[in-house]
């Protein structure tokens, strides 16, 4: 219970002081310690949140913000513990934290008084609470008419040297990953009209792509391309992914019987040397490929690819590898958990799940292991503006942002799960 004035407390200290003087000739020196050394709230939704005390600024706060909607908990709460030597007041009223519930939705001013009755220190208790649902995927339009309708045909967007780049066969449109609103147009050089835009792949500070003839092209700046003559002695069907010094591809070659077959192959771009691995399965997708990579353990990584299924009635089935030499399909035993046909799928490992995006942009499919797929029912959704759209390209950056360039609408959108943007309070 709060006392409405300090008079009782002052009288009590005065009586004790004179009583001690009358009963003894000894002089007592009371502590001047006015520091609060520890502060704690009860567990919030089953978790303990630790508080930092800045003695210089006189602030008490939690670095890790409380969950979204915790306001309904801290609007009337008892403080679990405060460590101090003398006594605490709030608004010139004695504060008993064990009995006085407080509203911590707003900063609370308190004062710690030393036993000597002279020294005191002011503190502000500020409880940080997330103001957004941490698990919601929020989308923002960053740019409109950013290419003057130049991407109405086929286009491909990549991330290269901290820049997002959207390509057609004649131009590249670029913006910083920290911007996305201002775009620069540049004319491409060295790319033939037969280039397969969907094969554009970043590998060791270069951009690579192949044409319909199976030749490999590269660029150090993403603008000026040249044919890789030493690496164009094999017919390359498509590029798969990049890892360390190797660029993994699919090649068309003769087998020992003189029959043409497709092979998984690797190129060491430092030494211009080739490695031929296993035969490509007839069910492995060859068009509109999308790749995602993640670590399954400290020593092992997994690469997953999805692409255009062979027939419209065929589900979108990813394939995976750990070495690039052998690939395995990720079929489900439960046909009800297939990901449906998506002509141009984008597969992304994101926030500890694998997601499949693509036309007609009605549903996002989620899976823990990229085998059994389910529609995301809430929070992780497309905005309504996406429904029915087709001409798109999508990438994810290291800051948890999902970028989509829309060719027909000539727009740039960016989304992120809120908690991936939360910062620890300093």
N, C-alpha and C positions, 0 to 999 in steps of 0.2 A: 504494500500500500504506500502511496506517495504522501509525504508530509507537505503541507502547503507552504511551509516556511522553514527556515533553518534554525529558528529560535530554540526549539527543543534540543536539537543537536548541539548547538553552541553552549546551552546551559549545562548539558550533560558533560561535555568536555571540560567546562570551567569547574564544575563540582569535583570531577575526578582529579583535576590538576591541583586545586587547593587542598583537597583531602590528602593527596600524596605529600604536599608540602608540610601540612600540619603533623603528619605521622612520622616524618623523617627529615633529617637535616641534609640528606643526600639530594643532589641536583640531577634531574632526569633530562636527557636530551632526546626529543622525539624526532623520528625519521623525517627527512625532507624528500623522501622518495614519492614522486607523484606519477610514476610511470605505470601504464597498463601494459602488462607483459604477455597477456594471452587473451584471445577472444574466440568463442565458438558458438555456433548455432546448433540446434538439434539436427539430426540427419534429415535431409530433404529428399523425399521419394526414395528412401533407402540408401542414400549416398551421403557421406560426410564431405562437406566443402570447407576447405581450410582458408583461414583469413590471414592476411598480411597486415602488420602494423608498421606504418611509416612514422617513426618517432619525430622526424624532422618536420614533416608536413602535418603531422597530427591527424592522419587518416587511417581508418581500419576498413579493409575491403577484401573481397574475394577475387583472386585472379581468374579462376575458372567460374564462369557465370552459371547461375542457377538455371534449371530448365525453363523453357518457354511455359508460360502460364503459372509460374510459381507465385505470382502475385496473390493468388487466393490462399497461399500458405503463409506468406510473410506479412499479410495485412494485420494479423494479430498473433504474435508469436512471443514465446518466452525465450530469452537468451539462455543458452545452456551453461556458459561459464565466462566469467571475466576475472582475470587475476590482477589484483591491485592491493595496495598496502593500507591506505586510509579509507576514504569513502568516495562515492560517486554521486554527482548531481546532474540533473537535466532540467534546464530552464529554472535554475535556482531552487529546485526541489530535490530532496533526497531520493535517490533512485535505487530501488531494491530489485535487481535483475531477476532474482528467484521468484518474485511475486508479481512484478509489474510487466504485463504484456505490452508489446510495442508494435507500431506499424512501421515496417522497414521498407515499404514501397518508396519511401522518400528518405533522404539522409537524416540521420538522427545525431543531434549535437549533445555531447556529454562532457563533463569536466571531472577529472580525477584530482582529488585533494590529498595532499600528504598529511600524515599524522601530526606534523608540527603546526598545522592550521595556517601556514603561510604560503607554502608552495602549492601550485596547482598547474594542471596542464589540460588544454582543450583538445578534444578529439571529435572527428566526424566519422560516423559509421555509415558506409555506403555499400549496399548489397547490390551487386551486379546481376541482372537477370537477362537472359536472351530475349530479344524482342521479336524474333522470328521463329517459326516452327523449324527446328534444325533439320528435319528429314524431308522438307518440301523442296521440290525442284522449281526454281523461279526463273522465268525467261524475260529477256529485255530486248527490244528492238534497238539496234545500235546505228544502223544506216539504211536509208532508202535511196533508190536511184544511184547506187554507188558505182555502177559500171555503164550507165546510159544504155541499158538493155543489151549489153555485149555478151551476156552469159545465157541467152535464150536457148542456144543449142547445148551440146555436151560441155560440161565443165567439171573441173576437179580442184578441190581446195586442199592445201597442205600447210604444215607449219615448218618453217625453215629459218634458222638463225633468228629466233625471237620475233619472227614476222609471220603473219598469216597471209597466204598468197592464194588467190583464186585465178585459175587458168582457163582460157579457151585456147584455140590453136594459134592465135595471132598475138594475144596480149596477156599480160599478167597484171592483176590488181592487188596491191599490197597495202597492209596497215600493220602498225605495231600491235603486239599482243596486249599492250597496256592501253590501247586506244580503241580501235574498231569502228570509229566514227569517220575518220578521215582516211581516204584511200587514194593511192597514187597509181596511175596507169602507165605501163611501159610496154614497148613493142618487143616481142620475142624475136630472137635471131637464131638460125641454125636448125630449127625444128621443121621436119618435112610435114606436108599436109596429111600424110598417112600415120602420123603419130597417134598412139593410143593414149589419150589423156588419162584414162583411169589407171594406167600403169605408173604414173608419176610417183616416185618413191624417194625419200630422203635417206642417204647413206653416207656416213663419214664426211659431213660438211659439203656434200654435193647433192644435186637433184638428178635422178636418173629416170629414163622412160624408154620404151621400145616402140617401134613402128610395126605396121602390119607385115613388113618383110622380115621381121625378126632381128633388126639391127638395134644396137644399144646406143643411146645418146646420154650425155651428161652435161652438167653446168655447175660452175663453182659459185655463181651469184643468182642462179634461178632465172636468168634472163638470156644470157648468151650460151647457146647449146652447141655441142659438136659431137660428131659420131665417134664412138670408141672403137677405132679400127681393130685394135688388138683383141678386143672382146666381142667382136661381131663376126667371128669365124664360126659361130654356131647360130642356128636359128632359135631365137628366144621367143617363146610364146607369150609369156607374161612375167612380171616381177612379183615376188611373194612378200619378202620382208628383209630387213637389215639387222644383222647382229655382229658386233665386234668388227672384224675386217671383212666379213663375208656378206655378199649380197646373194640371197637365195632366189632362184628363178625356176621356171619350167622351160625345158628345151625340147626341140624335136630332133631326134637323131635316129640313125639306123641301128638296129640290134645286130647280134652276131649272125642272124639269118638274112640280113639285108632288108628287114622290114622296118618301116618308119614307126617309131613309138615316142611317146612323151615321157620325159624323165624329170624327176626332181634333181636339180643341180645347184652347185654353189660356185660363186666367183670370188676369189681373193683379189680384190681390186688393187691391193698394194703390189702384188706380184703378177697380176694378170693371168693367174692360173685357174684352171677349171677342175671341178670335182663332179663326177656323175654318180648319182645315188640310185634310188629305186624307181620303178616304173609307176607312172601316175595312173591312179584308178580311173576308170571310165566315169565314175560318179563324182569325181573331184571337180568343183566349179572352176571355170576358166575366165569368166567375165565378171565385171563389177566387183572385184575382190575388195574385202575390208579385213584388216588384220588388227589384232590386239595382243599385247604381250603383258604378262605379269609373273610374279615370282610365287611359286607354290611352297618353297622352303628356301632357307639360306643358300642352298647349293643348286637348286633346280628352278628353271624357268619354264613357262609354257607359252607357246604361240598358238593362237586360234585364228582360223580364217573362215569367213563366210563369203558366199558369192551368189550370183544368179543361179537358181536351180534350173535343171535341164528342161522342165516342163512346168506350165502354170499350175498344174494340179499337184506338183511335187512340193513337199515341205522344205523349208530352208534349214539345212543340216550343216552345222559347222564341222570343221576338221581341225585336228591339233597335232602338234609335234613338239618334241623337246630338243631335237637336234637338227631339224631340217632335212634329215635323210629319209626318214619314214614318217608317213602321215596316216592318221587314223580317224575314221568318221566318228561322230558323237551322236549316234542315233539313240533314240529313247525306246524303251520296251513298251511304253504306254503311248499309243497313237494320239490320245487326247492331249498329250503334253508336247506335241510337235509345235515348232514355230512355223506358221503358215508361209506360203510362197511370198517372197519379197523380191521384186526384180532387181533392186539395187539396195541391198542391205548394208547397214553399218553396224558392226559389232564392236562394243567397247567394254572393257573391264573398268568398272567405275564404282567407287564407294563399296568395295568388297562384294560386288555382284557383277554378273555379265549381263549386258543389256543388248537387245536387238532393236534397231530403229529402221524406219523406211516407209515407203509408200504403202497404203494411202494416208499414212499419218493419223490413224484413228487410235491405235493402241501401241504401247511400248511393251515389249516382252522381256521378262526378267528370269534369270536362272542363277543358282548358286554354282553350278558345275558346267553350264552350257550344254546340258543334255535335256533336262525336263524344263519346259518353258511355260510360264504363266503370265497372263496380262497383269500389269500393275494397276491396282484398283483405285489407289488414292495417292496423293502427294507427289509421286513421281510420274508426271503426266505431260502431254503436249498441251500447249495453249490452243484454244479453239481455232485460232487463225491458221494453224497448220493443216487442218483437215482437208483432204482432197488434193493437196499439193504433190508435185512429182519431181520436178527438176531441181535437185538439191545436191549439196556435198557437205559432209560433216566431219569434224575433227575434234579431238579433246586436247587441251593443253595441260601443263604440269601444275597449274593452279586450280584444277578442278572445273574449268570452264568447258562447256560444250558449245562449239561454234557451228552455225549452219548458214551457208550461203544459198540463197534462193535465186535461181536463174531467171525464171519467168516473172517473178514478183520483184526482182532486182533489190532484194533486201538482205541484211545481215542481222541474225539473231544470236544471242548468247545466253546460255543458261548454266545454273550451278545449284547443287544442293546446298542449302543455306549453311549447314554446319561446316562445310569445307572452307567457308570464308570466315568463320569465327576466329577471332584472335584472342589470345590470352591477355587479360588486362595487365598493364604495367604500372 
